[in-house]
Amino acid sequence: MFTVALTGGIASGKSEVERRFAARGVEIIDADLVAREVIAIGTPALQEIVAAFGSRAIGADGALDRRAMRERVFGDADARKRLETIIHPRVRQALQERATAVCSAYGMLVIPLFVESGEYHWVDRVLVVDVPRSVQLERLLDRDGITPELAESMLDAQATREQRLAIADDVIDNSAELASLDDKVENLHQSYLSLASNKSVR
Ligand code: ATP
């Protein structure tokens, strides 16, 4: 199955791009949703997290206390690494299984932390939604109404624009008005359809 990974920094416009591919019939698999399933109540991943971080990782409802964990790993690189070592490989495996089962001509994985979360050698194309940092900040502030300091620190916690562009096969420049996204998505969609049909006859 031909698979495209869609990534981009926070508030770069991934959801806007994703919606336009979905409207063209492309099956979308959201890594954030898969990550939630992987650590749901009763999963081996959640048990491992409790073994590593103690019962404070769990809320009263028995589910992962995401806020407590965020605070626990914030500023503690070792703890963050331990948590990611439990979660990321499982997410990668689940995404690969889902990608294999896609029914549309090709599938699209939306992986916000693609650069940060490791090896996806089985993905056919990496599509990066790109905007300058200043545009990202402006849209993040507009959308989420947070402080400029928090917005800056959220951007700093992610891979840089250069790191993302370095692994891109395709780039959508989303610095112009929204209306201009449709043509860009349509061009890429046609190209992916063609690449997907070439792959399926190989
Ligand atoms: P996140 O990383 O938080 O999931 P995202 O990458 O999915 O964000 P979007 O939510 O699609 O980003 O876009 C961020 C905000 O910027 C939204 O309010 C969206 O409507 C707006 N936006 C996206 N693209 C454009 C554009 N080309 N022009 C103006 N506004 C835009």
Residues whose N, C-alpha, C, O or C-beta is under 5 A from the ligand:
A	BS01	ATP	G9 I10 A11 S12 G13 K14 S15 E16 R139 R143 N174 A176 E177 L178
